[in-house]
Amino acid sequence: MTLTTEVLIFESSEAFRNDPSLAIPPLDIVLKADGVHAPGYYGKEIKESSTRGYFFLNWDNFESHKAVIDAPSYPAVIEALKPSLGGKVEMYHVHFSAPTIAAFDSPVTEVLILTLKAPENRAAVVELLSEFSEASGKRLVFGQTLEDENKYILVGGWQTAEAHLKAAAKPEFAAKIDKVLSLANRDHTYTVLSQYPSRS
């Protein structure tokens, strides 16, 4: 079954940056819902000057998550989330090309958001992202957002950010990466994700 992954990207509060475990109370509520798959993942961008935070949750489908949003109890989720938030929040839903566990469980998770410069670039971008995913042994996975058909999100698992940069500089990948960036605008970051509840 292909799961639907909720991707929440937000301007984080100083309190969250100092203690990302502030994410646990809202996860505690949501993970009791029908159709959600534990664990949930949360983290902050590793760049010291960044204020960006992340939540990732896998659902049976979009409708399962929408049922939670539409439920009378949802204000309690928002209230529990507020201490983590410091500004703008973006929510996406993605059907990733393969399971996300290798990306989310790695020491460092790459998050790449691509927005097509033109819809006719779609086939070429998807083909190149598929090649990257296959070459990585599906440690990199990607998918189109349900909210915007011209936006794609890729998540990838790495030992370090430097390991990714070293791999990306290899001649067999560098030209293909340049090609993708000629076809789509990018927003590229790294995060260290924690899981709740922990599998260990």
C-alpha positions, 0 to 999 in steps of 0.5 A: 500500500502506498502511504500518504506522507504529511509534510509540515514545514514551519517557522519554529519558535526559539523554544522548539529550536532549544528543545525539539521534543516540544513536538511530542505533545501534538504527536501524542494526540495525532498518533492515536487517530485512525489511519496514522502510522507510528512513528512520527518524525520531527526535527529542525534544520541543521543550519545554525542560522535557520529557524525552520522545523519539520514534522513528517507523518505517514497516513493510510491516505489523505482522507485519514488525515483530513478526518483528523483535521475536520474532527471537533478535537482538532483544536487540541492538536493546534493548541499542543502545536503552538509552542513549537511555532514561530511563524509561517506553516506549510503543509503538503501531502505526498505519495513518495516513490518508495517507503521513507524509512531509510530517509527518515531514520538516517543520521541526516535527512535531506529535504529538497522541494522542487517547483517546476519552472514550466509544467512541460518540464514534468516528465524530464524532472520525474525521470531524473529524480527516478534515476537518483532514487534508483542509484541511491538504493531508494535512500532518496525518494520523491513524490508530487505534492497533492496540493500543487501538481508542479511541486515535488518533494525529495527526502534522502538519508545520509550519514552527513550533509558532507557525504551528500555534497561529495556524492552530488559532486561526482561527474555521473550526478553533477550534470544531471543535478544541473539539468534538474535545476535548469528545469525547476526552482529548488529549496534545499535543506538538511535536518536531523529527525527524531522519531516518536515513539522511538523504535529503540 
